[in-house]
Each structure stands twice: as structure tokens, then as C-alpha cells.
């Protein structure tokens, strides 16, 4: 019979002793009642917080518009006649009152002079008749006939003067004789178009805005027009329709734009940027927006006692990187990490941090860090 090695025997004894100890256990260590609760409460939740101030946010509305001249008119003939002179070349600038066209007047100046002489005679005869009537040397009907002749002569002079003026049409306002469609010798009939006068020193930008946008607009707001070549014109909003167009439910607006250089822009298109009144807002990541019990947008933050609060906000503008909201306290202790793990009214341990850099919709290089935030932000309004 082989002898068991001492090391194997010692190991077997140790295993046997361990099994016996585990089987018996320390029954005296068990208690029939649970241990007393410790006096120390559970540790408070920790959240990352940043303290930030509100900023001046300048919202903008961008619409596509059509540019037209501030004033333009179609020139039409008032009397019939042949074109005798074209004193102004097409495309020339004119002042109000300048003669633009001369029609053959069929000796109207001579006829007018004759009518004026007859008017002077009728005035003299009427004056003499009044003196005779005062001395009762003529009857009252005779005096009235003299007065009627005077009125007829005055009417004839006015009519011939009007015909002479109509044969020499003048510019009703300062502008450019944009188009002349007649040549010397052409016969014009009353009402026939012969040219176009345009005043392009100021332009009118016309556009349509939606029902959601029109409520923020008011007459007098600054407007900037960006042209297709990259140039800009400055002006202001001058008209907002009081009734929506039935087919699109959009509202018609007009802006007056200065064109001091007289650039040829009337009839073209432009992008109109309307600058709205500034508002005080808080800038934050869209990920920090949540819904309250009523399904409204809200933001979680801390009060002075480190208790979690949830305040409903109004979304002014937002994109994928930044949201601008109103309705929050100023300054604000905003929860930037851990808001989803804490409940409203819960006391937490704040860890002060700084927000991450977020690009502005208007200036991608801007930082959303409150310490680096600019005094105001321009961004398109939604």
C-alpha cells in the first residue's frame, strides 16, 4: 500500500475544515431585527451648472422681394398731332416741368393770341357797359350779354392754352425718360402711349410674408436689400397690408430703399432682410430644452437654494446648434448636464462649469460661452 504524501494530506484536511466552517457558520451573527438606520441621509445628486446672463438678441426676417421704381408713369398723348420735336433723348434725366415732346400744334400759338385779344376787347366792353348801366343808359339784359361774351372769351383762351400745353407734354416729376416709342413725323392719337418716365432715386421693395411672420412687423423697421451682385441698399418698411391674399394667406409688404447712385435695379429681384426690435434672451443648446407636464417647452435650472426648477420658455429662434429663448430669470443657473436625472424640487449639489462652444446662426465663429458672448446677436427669425 502506497503512502499518501504529507502535502496531499494537509491539503485535504484544510479543505475539510473549510467545508465544516461554511456549513456551521456564525449563527450568533444573525439578528432577528434589521439594523438601525444610519443617521446620514443618501448623498445628493450632482449636476453640472453654468451661470449665465441674458443677451440682446436681434431677430431678422428674410424674404424674397421684387424691386420697382418708387415712381414711374406711362406717358400718353392728350391731343392728336404729328411728332414735331423730341427735345429729350431716351435715357436722359429730366426735372419736373421739362418739355419731353412737341406735337404739331396747327398754329395754336396764333389762335391763342387771337383769343387773348378778343378777351381783352370783351373785358373793355364789359367795363364800359357797367358804367353805362350805373347811369341807366343801357338795360340790364345788355349788360348781361356783355358779361356772357367776356366769359366765352375767357373760356376760349383757357381751352386753347390747354391744347397748346397738351401738345408740349412735360415731366410730372424728376426722373429718367426711360423709353420713347415714337419718331419724328409719327401721328399720335389721344390716349396713345409714347414713353415712360421713371424716378429711380428711391426704389420700392415688394414682398409677401406669412401669417406667422406678419405679427412681428411694424412700419418703420430697418430693411436691408441684398442684390444679386452682392451689393446692399438700406431703407425702411413703409407698408404692411391689413388683409391677407386669399390664395396664399400671405400679406403684402413694401419697403422704401435709397438708391443714391442711380443704379439700374428697378424690375430686378433682391433678398430683403427686416431687422426686428431687439429682445433679451438666453442662448443655450437645443438639447437642454424639455417638455413640462402640459407639453410646453421648458428648461431646468437651479434656484438660490440649489433646488431644481423647471420654467416654461418661449422659443424665439433655433437651429441645430443653438436655441434662443425668453422667460427665464436673469442671471440664470442653467443645468447643463444631469437635468434628466433629477426631479423638480429636488435639492442637488451643483458643479459649476462652462458651456461648450456653439456656433451662432449668423456668425459661425461665435462662441456660446457666456463669458465670450457678444453684447448682441443677429440671427434670422423662424
Phi, psi and omega per residue, in radians:
X1 nan 2.270 -3.084
X2 -1.354 2.495 3.128
X3 -1.464 2.272 -3.120
X4 -1.258 2.280 3.131
X5 -1.035 2.571 -3.106
X6 -1.061 -0.686 -3.103
X7 -1.118 -0.656 3.137
X8 -1.185 -0.696 -3.135
X9 -1.147 -0.698 3.138
X10 -1.154 -0.701 3.129
X11 -1.133 -0.705 -3.136
X12 -1.117 -0.709 3.120
X13 -1.114 -0.716 3.127
X14 -1.115 -0.718 3.121
X15 -1.129 -0.754 -3.139
X16 -1.083 -0.723 3.135
X17 -1.130 -0.680 3.136
X18 -1.138 -0.681 3.139
X19 -1.157 -0.714 3.130
X20 -1.114 -0.716 -3.115
X21 -1.155 -0.729 3.115
X22 -1.149 -0.603 -3.121
X23 -1.234 -0.725 -3.114
X24 -1.376 -0.776 3.127
X25 1.170 -3.108 3.118
X26 -1.843 1.455 -3.066
X27 -1.138 -0.400 3.130
X28 -1.226 -0.330 -3.106
X29 -1.369 -0.285 3.136
X30 -1.341 2.539 3.134
X31 -2.164 2.575 -3.141
X32 -1.414 -0.254 -3.130
X33 -2.158 2.617 3.133
X34 -1.200 2.696 3.128
X35 -1.158 2.703 3.123
X36 -1.112 2.479 3.095
X37 -1.130 2.493 3.137
X38 -1.288 2.645 -3.127
X39 -1.235 -0.445 -3.112
X40 -1.344 2.267 3.109
X41 -1.388 2.938 3.141
X42 -1.107 2.579 -3.107
X43 -1.140 2.541 3.141
X44 -1.251 2.621 3.076
X45 -1.189 2.621 -3.132
X46 -1.961 2.348 3.114
X47 -2.323 2.618 3.056
X48 -1.528 2.365 -3.025
X49 -2.335 2.509 3.002
X50 -2.231 2.391 3.097
X51 -1.700 2.181 -3.067
X52 -2.408 2.704 3.093
X53 -1.740 2.751 3.037
X54 -1.266 2.774 3.136
X55 -2.179 2.765 3.068
X56 -1.416 2.001 -3.117
X57 -1.874 2.257 -3.116
X58 -1.931 1.701 -3.132
X59 -1.283 2.710 3.141
X60 -2.365 2.571 3.003
X61 -1.981 2.264 -3.124
X62 -2.003 2.144 3.140
X63 -2.327 2.742 3.080
X64 -1.603 2.277 -3.065
X65 -2.266 2.995 3.118
X66 -2.057 2.338 -3.125
X67 -1.682 2.329 3.031
X68 -2.361 2.843 3.092
X69 -1.182 2.585 3.124
X70 -1.063 -0.706 3.076
X71 -2.398 2.344 3.020
X72 -2.680 2.570 -3.100
X73 -2.510 2.582 3.042
X74 -1.549 2.216 -3.110
X75 -1.545 2.225 -3.125
X76 -2.270 2.665 3.136
X77 -1.353 2.427 3.069
X78 -1.693 -0.389 3.127
X79 -2.330 2.800 3.086
X80 -1.409 2.589 3.105
X81 2.938 2.824 3.086
X82 -1.525 2.505 3.117
X83 -1.221 2.016 -3.114
X84 -1.723 -0.632 -3.108
X85 -2.531 2.634 3.007
X86 -2.206 1.443 -3.018
X87 -1.207 -0.294 -3.106
X88 -2.131 2.272 3.117
X89 -1.328 2.636 3.074
X90 -1.063 2.307 -3.136
X91 1.620 -0.051 -3.123
X92 -1.457 2.623 3.047
X93 -1.485 2.446 -3.101
X94 -2.306 2.812 3.067
X95 -1.863 2.753 3.126
X96 -1.013 2.276 -3.133
X97 1.718 -0.211 3.104
X98 -1.192 2.452 3.100
X99 -1.316 2.222 -3.071
X100 -1.771 -0.453 -3.063
X101 -2.713 2.603 3.093
X102 -2.208 2.160 3.091
X103 -1.786 2.649 3.047
X104 -1.028 2.103 -2.973
X105 -1.754 0.100 3.092
X106 0.901 0.923 3.069
X107 1.028 0.558 3.119
X108 -1.077 -0.646 3.111
X109 -1.048 -0.706 3.122
X110 -1.172 -0.730 3.110
X111 -1.104 -0.657 3.122
X112 -1.153 -0.715 3.119
X113 -1.106 -0.735 3.096
X114 -1.063 -0.749 3.137
X115 -1.114 -0.622 3.125
X116 -1.193 -0.671 3.095
X117 -1.127 -0.741 3.111
X118 -1.116 -0.606 3.098
X119 -1.140 -0.727 3.120
X120 -1.104 -0.690 3.099
X121 -1.118 -0.764 -3.136
X122 -1.124 -0.630 3.099
X123 -1.135 -0.739 3.137
X124 -1.143 -0.756 -3.140
X125 -1.122 -0.667 3.134
X126 -1.182 -0.679 3.113
X127 -1.106 -0.731 3.114
X128 -1.148 -0.669 -3.135
X129 -1.134 -0.610 3.114
X130 -1.137 -0.705 3.099
X131 -1.112 -0.742 3.126
X132 -1.146 -0.651 3.140
X133 -1.165 -0.632 3.109
X134 -1.089 -0.524 3.093
X135 -1.665 0.137 3.107
X136 1.004 0.693 3.102
X137 -1.670 -0.271 3.022
X138 -2.292 2.826 -3.121
X139 -1.444 2.893 3.102
X140 -1.137 -0.719 3.090
X141 -1.028 -0.643 3.116
X142 -1.121 -0.675 3.098
X143 -1.125 -0.705 3.131
X144 -1.160 -0.602 3.077
X145 -1.113 -0.694 3.100
X146 -1.113 -0.698 3.126
X147 -1.154 -0.693 3.102
X148 -1.117 -0.705 3.109
X149 -1.113 -0.643 3.093
X150 -1.126 -0.755 3.134
X151 -1.135 -0.681 3.127
X152 -1.136 -0.695 3.120
X153 -1.136 -0.711 3.130
X154 -1.123 -0.710 3.117
X155 -1.129 -0.681 3.121
X156 -1.109 -0.725 3.105
X157 -1.095 -0.774 -3.127
X158 -1.117 -0.683 -3.124
X159 -1.183 -0.767 3.138
X160 -1.188 -0.609 3.092
X161 -1.129 -0.703 3.107
X162 -1.118 -0.745 3.114
X163 -1.103 -0.686 3.123
X164 -1.160 -0.736 3.109
X165 -1.124 -0.706 -3.134
X166 -1.179 -0.437 3.096
X167 -1.387 -0.119 3.097
X168 -2.292 1.231 -3.081
X169 -1.067 2.452 -3.122
X170 -2.048 2.893 -3.138
X171 -1.305 2.199 3.113
X172 -1.303 -0.317 3.111
X173 -2.737 2.920 3.082
X174 -1.158 2.454 3.122
X175 3.051 -2.777 3.140
X176 -2.045 2.279 3.027
X177 -1.294 1.542 -2.935
X178 -1.234 -0.562 -3.083
X179 -2.650 2.391 3.022
X180 -2.233 2.116 -3.008
X181 -1.876 0.199 -3.135
X182 -2.126 2.793 3.086
X183 -2.156 2.890 3.122
X184 -1.004 2.331 -3.142
X185 1.612 -0.207 3.106
X186 -1.179 2.518 3.104
X187 -1.656 2.154 3.095
X188 -1.812 2.439 3.060
X189 -1.864 2.687 3.128
X190 -0.954 2.267 -3.133
X191 1.563 -0.092 -3.114
X192 -1.391 2.387 -3.136
X193 -1.329 2.410 3.107
X194 -2.348 -0.120 -3.141
X195 -3.028 3.136 3.129
X196 -2.470 2.332 3.109
X197 -1.983 2.267 -3.063
X198 -2.230 2.298 3.008
X199 -1.851 1.756 -3.056
X200 -1.866 0.312 3.062
X201 -1.179 -0.434 2.993
X202 -2.294 2.498 -3.114
X203 -1.994 2.758 3.108
X204 -2.023 2.128 3.092
X205 -1.739 2.001 -3.113
X206 -1.837 2.447 -3.130
X207 -2.725 3.031 3.097
X208 -2.182 2.402 3.116
X209 -2.160 2.710 -3.080
X210 -1.357 2.964 3.105
X211 -1.083 -0.602 -3.123
X212 -1.235 -0.502 -3.070
X213 -1.529 -0.560 -2.949
X214 -1.157 -0.450 -3.106
X215 -1.134 -0.423 -3.126
X216 -1.541 -0.112 -3.036
X217 -1.631 2.655 3.047
X218 -2.657 2.643 -3.138
X219 -1.104 2.378 3.127
X220 1.820 -0.149 3.132
X221 -1.179 2.516 3.134
X222 -1.154 2.498 3.134
X223 -2.313 2.356 3.047
X224 -2.094 2.232 3.120
X225 -1.817 2.147 3.075
X226 -1.727 2.084 -3.078
X227 -1.460 2.935 -3.105
X228 -1.150 -0.460 3.127
X229 -1.537 0.085 3.106
X230 1.647 -0.145 3.105
X231 -1.299 2.882 -3.106
X232 -2.250 2.567 3.001
X233 -2.176 2.469 -3.128
X234 -1.864 2.587 3.111
X235 -2.993 -2.732 -3.133
X236 -2.569 2.779 3.123
X237 -1.321 2.207 -3.040
X238 -2.042 -0.248 -3.119
X239 -2.685 2.417 3.032
X240 -2.327 2.161 -3.118
X241 -1.100 2.533 3.114
X242 -1.629 0.009 -3.115
X243 -2.486 2.385 -3.127
X244 -1.358 2.628 3.054
X245 -1.261 2.320 -2.949
X246 -1.130 -0.672 -3.047
X247 -1.222 -0.704 -3.049
X248 -1.909 -0.178 -3.078
X249 1.005 0.581 3.097
X250 -1.975 2.811 -3.052
X251 -1.912 2.424 -3.129
X252 -1.478 2.348 3.099
X253 -2.281 2.758 3.083
X254 -2.349 2.497 3.051
X255 -2.220 2.423 3.071
X256 -1.698 2.216 -3.049
X257 -2.117 2.392 3.102
X258 -1.367 2.406 3.098
X259 -2.314 1.126 -3.018
X260 -1.081 -0.509 -3.118
X261 -1.419 -0.076 -3.138
X262 1.113 0.646 -3.136
X263 -1.168 2.564 3.137
X264 -1.391 1.540 -3.040
X265 -2.162 -0.308 -3.088
X266 -1.050 2.306 -3.113
X267 1.675 -0.193 3.124
X268 -1.570 -3.105 3.133
X269 -1.953 2.806 3.137
X270 -2.752 2.758 3.046
X271 -1.654 2.067 -3.085
X272 -1.718 2.169 3.084
X273 -1.913 2.013 -3.125
X274 -1.731 2.092 -3.130
X275 -1.539 2.062 -3.113
X276 -1.521 2.869 3.113
X277 -1.039 2.500 -3.122
X278 -1.178 2.668 3.109
X279 -2.351 2.616 3.056
X280 -1.509 2.113 -3.080
X281 -2.352 2.905 2.962
X282 -1.882 2.405 3.136
X283 -1.817 2.228 -3.116
X284 -2.644 2.953 3.106
X285 -1.254 2.439 3.097
X286 -1.042 -0.397 3.140
X287 -1.163 -0.327 -3.124
X288 -1.494 -0.079 3.078
X289 -1.392 2.438 3.113
X290 -2.410 3.114 3.116
X291 -1.951 2.363 3.068
X292 -1.451 -2.993 -3.061
X293 -1.151 -0.438 3.120
X294 -1.572 0.078 3.122
X295 1.392 0.313 3.130
X296 -1.742 2.650 3.129
X297 -1.084 2.402 -3.122
X298 -2.609 2.909 -3.131
X299 -2.343 2.386 3.085
X300 -1.610 2.404 3.130
X301 -2.663 3.088 -3.133
X302 -1.908 2.571 3.002
X303 -1.614 -2.993 -3.088
X304 -1.174 -0.321 -3.136
X305 -1.731 0.277 3.139
X306 1.076 0.501 3.043
X307 -1.687 2.494 -3.096
X308 -1.305 2.258 3.082
X309 -2.140 2.636 3.081
X310 -2.217 2.054 -3.059
X311 -2.035 2.332 3.104
X312 -1.244 2.453 -3.077
X313 -2.234 2.829 3.018
X314 -1.886 2.200 -3.134
X315 -1.433 2.016 3.125
X316 -1.495 -0.784 3.125
X317 -2.820 2.704 -3.133
X318 -2.804 2.657 2.951
X319 -2.436 -2.837 -3.077
X320 -1.266 -0.244 -3.045
X321 -2.018 -0.439 -3.017
X322 -2.569 2.516 3.067
X323 -2.185 2.447 3.098
X324 -1.987 2.113 -3.061
X325 -2.286 2.724 3.044
X326 -2.122 2.861 3.106
X327 1.858 0.026 -3.127
X328 -1.762 2.802 3.122
X329 -1.213 2.800 -3.136
X330 -2.387 1.995 0.039
X331 -1.301 2.922 -3.048
X332 -2.173 2.343 3.026
X333 -1.732 1.586 -2.999
X334 -1.526 2.298 3.059
X335 -1.415 2.041 -3.098
X336 -1.782 -0.302 3.127
X337 -2.602 2.234 3.117
X338 1.730 0.106 -3.104
X339 -1.111 -0.567 -3.130
X340 -1.322 -0.171 -3.091
X341 -1.772 -0.022 -3.116
X342 -2.168 2.701 -3.126
X343 -1.833 2.768 3.106
X344 -1.097 2.324 -3.119
X345 1.592 -0.188 -3.133
X346 -1.324 2.423 3.071
X347 -1.533 2.267 -3.045
X348 -2.247 2.979 3.062
X349 -1.794 1.955 -3.097
X350 -1.424 2.487 3.014
X351 -2.057 1.924 -3.063
X352 -1.258 2.248 3.130
X353 -2.393 -3.045 3.030
X354 -2.063 2.585 -3.131
X355 -1.289 2.749 3.104
X356 -1.339 2.783 -3.138
X357 -1.245 2.232 3.120
X358 -2.245 2.312 -3.097
X359 -1.306 2.462 3.071
X360 -1.373 2.559 3.099
X361 -1.047 -0.578 -3.099
X362 -1.535 -0.568 -3.094
X363 -2.331 1.709 -3.052
X364 -1.043 -0.382 -3.107
X365 -1.462 -0.115 -3.113
X366 -1.252 2.608 3.116
X367 -1.765 2.581 3.074
X368 -1.576 0.022 3.065
X369 -1.095 2.133 -3.101
X370 -0.960 -0.565 -3.131
X371 -1.217 -0.387 -3.131
X372 -1.867 0.077 -3.084
X373 -1.196 2.457 3.102
X374 -1.323 2.911 -3.128
X375 -1.109 -0.559 3.134
X376 -2.578 2.743 -3.122
X377 -2.251 2.284 3.016
X378 -1.710 2.290 3.097
X379 -2.746 2.578 3.115
X380 -1.108 2.424 3.089
X381 -1.447 2.524 3.116
X382 -1.383 nan nan
